[in-house]
Amino acid sequence: MTKYLISFDGEAMMFREHHYDWVVRDAPAVIGEAKTAGVYIFSGGIDGDVGPVLVAVDGTVAEGAHLGHKVRNGGYSVLDLSSREATLEWVGMIAVACRWAQENR
């Protein structure tokens, strides 16, 4: 089994307002399915109001992300799955539930 990251960029997520109630219902339901299937590791979101900081090996703290990296705030799920094909099935279910494309790593 391999752990896969499924995510979306919160700033880019735009769906029709009338879909909101469906997303609120369907997104937790698909995570519930992952838990029942025994593949769920973690899911959550990143607060867009909290900016990133870099902590160097000497403990120095600097505001911002790695040079050239876009700050990503959004939702994340980590699932433990047997194959890339299985992962793409789960990514598809999450995309449908969230009404938004998902990135898989």
Buried (B, 14 or more C-beta within 10 A) or exposed (E): EEEBBBBBBBEEBEEEEEEEEBBEEBBEEBBEBBEEEEBBBEBEEBEEEEEBEEEEEEEEEEEEBEEEEEEBBBBBBBBBBEEEEBBEEBBEBBBBBBBBEBBBE
